[in-house]
Amino acid sequence: MFANLLGGGGVDNSKPMIVITGISGYIGSQILNYCLKNLSDEYRIRGTARNPNDFDKMEPLYTFMGG
């Protein structure tokens, strides 16, 4: 886990990172959707969620991401 945060583990550190907070909420998920569709070639995109184990809130993201 820390290898990815510190730049190891095959992560492309040449691109700047966008961090989106609250991706399980409506606004955060819309921003994530936009960034993934339009900015993922130029940026690494990461998101945070208050409770990633809350399936009801995370399920739309899993569906969107193909999981």
Secondary structure as GFF3:
##gff-version 3
##sequence-region A 1 67
A	DSSP	alpha_helix	2	5	.	.	.	ID=ss1
A	DSSP	beta_strand	17	20	.	.	.	ID=ss2
A	DSSP	alpha_helix	26	38	.	.	.	ID=ss3
A	DSSP	beta_strand	44	47	.	.	.	ID=ss4
A	DSSP	alpha_helix	55	64	.	.	.	ID=ss5
###
